[in-house]
Amino acid sequence: MDITGRKIERIIITGLLDEYKKAQAYCRENGFRIIQANPCLTDGKHRSNVTSFEIVAEKDETDQ
């Protein structure tokens, strides 16, 4: 069995829906791979309104 240790940098980006494409572009341009993208239900009055997002992205620091 081989076990390899790797350093991973993980970021979490949150923002309004109109910033989602900008966040995706940031990840691509900086070598991050999106591992999870979630809508955020932040409107307490209208619970079904999606007003923001959360992206979890990471990159392997040993590739740099």
Order of alpha helices (4+ residues) and beta strands (2+ residues): beta-alpha-beta-beta
